Amino acid sequence: MEIFSFVKRVPSTTANVEIKDQQLDTSGCEFEINPYDRFAVEEGLRQKEAAGGGTVTAVSFGDDASQKELRTTLAMGADAALLLKNDAADSADAATTAKVIAAAIGERSFDLLLFGKQSVGHDQHGVGAGVATRLGIPCITEVISLDISAGQVTAQRGVEGAVETITASLPCAITCQKGLNEPRLASLKGIMAAKKKPLESVDVEMPALALIVESTQPPAARPAGRIVNNAAELVDALRNEAKVL
């Protein structure tokens, strides 16, 4: 089983990101693996173990700083890492990212591509499906359960009020949702072993962006709260001011 798990370097979800010159200012922020991508790495390791062999390669489209996150995946248990290097990668939208990844991965042999369902950085969902479309393979999104046997994929995804079961054949792309697994932590043994595992860096060209962010600004400040004296006053405000009744 040849598996690629894709990871993105994003500001920590607890970081205090500010806006400067109409752009997100991440200077001084701690960075980490996109939380949904951790599910992709963990699932790759589990599917390799279930298959009784194979290779899990972690892939990131980013600059040199992304090597830190790739080393973390190696410490978790990935066999190798691949950095698709471009210093402007963080500005890429989902469609452009998918085009870069598909061009690079299409030249390699694989059975399973695993993505996080979205990035918490730009909050876009289209990379996994975009790569699958360009490579002409099936894609199942927001998966919460995955079973692979004899080249057949059976996946479950949550839909409103139900669970949907989908089958597909390998090769296949999966985007991973919370609940699929519980990502493991890197052990001391894993951290030491990661230093000896291969991390390949390949310079890639980035095509013209499909989407350009023209400006960024914080949401409008919430108006001050208001205290009402009784139920009648509350009903009057909801009916005549807020007009929700």
C-alpha positions in Angstrom: 0.0 0.0 0.0 1.6 3.2 -1.2 0.0 6.1 0.8 0.5 9.9 0.6 -0.7 12.0 3.5 -0.8 15.7 2.9 0.0 18.3 5.6 0.0 22.1 5.7 1.8 24.4 8.0 -0.7 26.8 9.7 -0.7 29.2 12.6 -1.5 27.6 15.9 -5.3 27.6 16.5 -4.5 29.4 19.8 -2.4 32.0 18.2 -3.4 35.7 18.4 -3.3 36.6 14.7 -3.7 40.3 13.9 -4.4 42.2 10.7 -1.7 44.6 9.4 -1.9 46.5 6.1 -5.1 44.5 5.3 -3.3 41.2 5.5 -3.0 38.6 8.3 0.1 39.3 10.4 1.5 36.0 11.6 4.9 37.3 12.8 5.5 35.9 16.2 2.9 33.2 15.8 3.6 29.5 16.6 3.0 27.2 13.7 1.8 23.6 13.6 0.4 20.9 11.4 -3.1 21.8 10.2 -5.3 19.9 12.8 -7.4 18.1 10.1 -4.2 16.9 8.4 -3.1 15.1 11.6 -6.1 12.8 10.9 -4.7 12.2 7.4 -1.3 11.2 8.8 -2.7 9.0 11.4 -5.1 7.3 9.0 -2.2 6.6 6.6 -0.3 4.9 9.4 -3.3 2.8 10.4 -4.0 1.7 6.8 -0.4 0.7 6.3 -0.5 -1.3 9.5 -3.8 -2.9 8.4 -2.4 -3.8 5.0 0.6 -5.4 6.6 3.1 -3.2 4.8 3.7 -0.4 2.4 4.9 3.2 2.7 3.4 6.4 4.1 4.9 9.6 2.7 4.0 12.9 4.1 3.8 15.7 1.6 3.6 19.5 2.1 3.4 22.4 -0.4 5.3 25.2 1.4 8.5 27.0 2.0 11.6 25.7 3.9 9.9 26.3 7.2 7.5 23.5 6.5 10.3 21.0 7.1 9.5 21.3 10.8 6.0 20.0 10.3 7.2 17.3 8.0 9.7 16.1 10.6 6.8 15.9 13.1 5.0 13.5 10.7 8.2 11.4 10.5 8.3 11.3 14.3 4.7 10.1 14.3 5.7 7.2 12.1 5.7 8.3 8.4 8.4 6.6 6.4 9.4 9.5 4.3 8.5 13.2 3.6 8.3 15.3 0.5 8.4 19.1 0.4 7.0 20.7 -2.7 9.0 23.9 -2.2 7.9 27.4 -3.2 8.4 30.5 -1.1 5.0 31.9 -2.1 3.1 28.7 -1.3 1.2 30.3 1.6 -0.5 32.7 -0.7 -1.9 29.9 -2.9 -5.6 29.2 -3.0 -7.1 25.7 -3.0 -7.4 25.4 -6.8 -3.8 26.5 -7.3 -2.5 24.2 -4.5 -4.4 21.3 -6.1 -2.9 22.0 -9.5 0.7 22.0 -8.0 0.1 18.8 -6.0 -1.5 16.9 -8.8 1.4 17.7 -11.2 3.9 16.5 -8.6 2.1 13.4 -7.4 0.8 12.3 -10.8 4.4 11.3 -11.7 4.6 8.9 -8.8 3.0 5.6 -7.9 0.3 5.6 -5.2 -2.8 3.7 -3.9 -4.3 6.2 -1.5 -4.2 10.0 -1.1 -5.2 11.3 2.3 -6.0 15.0 3.0 -7.5 16.9 5.9 -11.0 18.1 5.0 -9.9 21.7 5.1 -7.1 24.0 6.2 -7.7 26.2 9.2 -5.4 28.8 7.7 -7.4 29.9 4.6 -10.4 27.7 5.6 -10.8 26.3 2.1 -12.1 22.7 1.4 -11.1 22.2 -2.2 -7.6 20.7 -2.3 -8.4 17.0 -1.9 -11.2 17.0 -4.4 -9.3 19.2 -6.8 -6.3 16.8 -6.8 -8.5 13.8 -7.3 -10.3 15.5 -10.2 -7.0 16.4 -12.0 -5.7 12.8 -11.5 -9.0 11.2 -12.6 -9.5 9.2 -9.4 -12.5 8.8 -7.0 -12.7 11.1 -4.0 -14.7 10.7 -0.8 -14.9 13.8 1.4 -15.2 14.4 5.1 -14.8 10.7 6.0 -15.4 9.5 9.6 -14.8 5.8 9.0 -12.6 4.1 6.4 -12.1 0.4 5.6 -9.9 -0.9 2.7 -9.9 -4.5 1.6 -8.9 -6.2 -1.6 -8.6 -2.9 -3.4 -12.1 -1.8 -2.4 -12.7 1.3 -0.3 -15.7 1.6 2.0 -16.0 5.0 3.7 -18.6 6.6 5.9 -19.3 10.3 6.0 -21.7 12.3 8.3 -24.6 14.0 6.6 -27.4 15.9 8.3 -29.3 13.4 10.4 -27.6 10.3 9.0 -24.4 8.5 8.0 -23.7 8.0 4.3 -21.7 4.9 3.2 -19.8 5.1 -0.1 -17.7 2.6 -1.9 -14.9 3.2 -4.4 -11.9 1.4 -5.8 -8.2 2.2 -5.4 -6.5 4.5 -6.2 -8.6 6.9 -4.3 -8.5 10.2 -2.5 -10.0 10.7 1.0 -10.5 13.9 3.0 -10.5 13.3 6.7 -12.9 14.6 9.3 -12.7 14.8 13.0 -13.9 11.4 14.5 -12.0 9.3 11.9 -9.3 8.5 14.4 -7.3 9.9 17.3 -3.9 11.1 16.1 -0.9 9.7 18.0 1.7 11.8 19.6 5.4 11.4 18.6 7.3 9.3 21.0 11.0 10.0 22.0 11.9 6.9 20.0 10.0 8.3 17.0 11.6 11.7 17.3 15.1 10.1 17.3 14.2 7.8 14.3 12.8 10.8 12.3 16.3 12.3 12.1 17.4 9.3 9.9 14.3 9.2 7.6 14.4 10.8 4.1 13.0 14.3 3.6 13.1 15.2 -0.1 12.8 18.8 -1.2 11.7 19.6 -4.8 11.4 23.1 -6.1 8.0 23.6 -7.9 6.6 26.4 -10.0 3.4 28.0 -8.8 0.9 28.9 -11.6 -1.2 32.0 -11.6 -3.5 32.2 -8.6 -7.2 31.3 -9.3 -8.3 33.5 -6.4 -6.8 36.7 -5.1 -7.7 38.2 -1.7 -7.9 41.9 -2.3 -8.3 43.0 1.4 -8.7 41.6 4.9 -10.3 43.4 7.8 -11.6 42.3 11.2 -15.4 41.8 11.8 -17.3 44.9 12.9 -17.4 45.4 16.7 -20.5 44.0 18.4 -22.8 46.7 19.7 -23.1 47.2 23.5 -25.5 44.9 25.3 -28.8 46.2 26.6 -30.7 45.4 29.7 -34.5 45.2 29.6 -36.7 45.6 32.7 -39.4 43.1 31.9 -40.8 40.6 29.4 -43.1 43.2 27.8 -40.2 45.4 27.0 -38.2 42.5 25.6 -41.1 41.4 23.3 -41.5 45.0 22.1 -37.8 45.3 21.3 -37.7 42.0 19.5 -40.9 42.9 17.5 -40.3 46.6 16.7 -36.5 47.0 16.8 -34.9 43.7 15.9 -38.0 42.7 13.9 -37.5 39.0 14.6 -41.1 38.4 15.8 
